[in-house]
């Protein structure tokens, strides 16, 4: 009996230690922007009343301390620090957040009241205190929070640092870097989630934009150096941002059950395949948005590379599923159909990318070498690009026409890309003629120009007779 009695506490200790470890492994989730906006709008900042908001933060902190029994002694004040082991409840993170908010609102209160030299020193001290608490909040969230909470907390800390540098008016480059880091995070987070979340992110970006513009104006000629520093700083956020986006895509992918292509639906059962396709579709959406119209062509090419990588990952997952499908004919048919559809979309994006390369090359065709010392395009380079496009369209039509019992959308698609292939051949012939003309071979150039005209007329005639215009 005594041995049994001795064994039971040991078991209980193991169970309790396992429970503690499980509790410590829990990641807390806070929508930092929503928490901040709701607190500010409901307690004074709608009317720019920073005093009222500061008092609310103090009252909120008292309630949090009391509910957690995290008091600082009776009579004599004894500070109790919040460290990583302390954070066993999400309310500890709320304490650190409201400490930062209280310090920030106190600083803003002094700023709006108008400050003399002594009061300005006190105001900057409050901003430093806000940065201290915001940095601690970011540090704790990176360990105790999930990936989105950690990223939002880092953006919150970046904003506070930017505000301090902005008010000090000494290190404007650092202020702009922090403000741009904040903007970059909310631009990415604003692409996902509910409409309310997207609206909040947009509002936050609009708050930061004037500060970035002011910093850029003050920097003047040294703004290029700030951009270089920003790129270095963004590398630090890149891993966290990618983790949050991957997590969000995984949540959205749960509702993605099929892939639609030319009137056909293909089920997607593999979660990794869904995430890869969803990532590619989001990149396509970014590429076609109005915001990307003004960005450099080289950056668009970078987006295309990411799209190709995502679709190749999807195809790799599909091929692995095919290898493990065995003799299940229904599953194999669905996977083969999905692989064909993803390959077709990949082919389409390849054509779009090569057309972008053609437009870049054409823009440099008529330039003189002395313009920014850029290398001009020779007609032979365009001939090579059109060779690629012709091969791309042939591969595309072969892929789509390979199936049996083609539907109306597939037949229309095949006809469209046959016409595009004919147009690409006409343009290739035209630039080949220009190459011969540049080499002084006038007779060959004349024959090629004439053939290009014939191909163009043929394409226009087929287009005119087509039941559905391309």
Helices and strands as residue ranges (DSSP letters): H 2-25, H 32-42, G 45-47, H 50-68, G 84-86, H 90-113, H 117-144, H 147-168, H 172-189, H 195-219, G 220-222, H 223-253, E 258-261, E 264-267, H 271-288, G 290-292, H 297-324, H 329-363, H 379-401, H 408-438, H 442-465
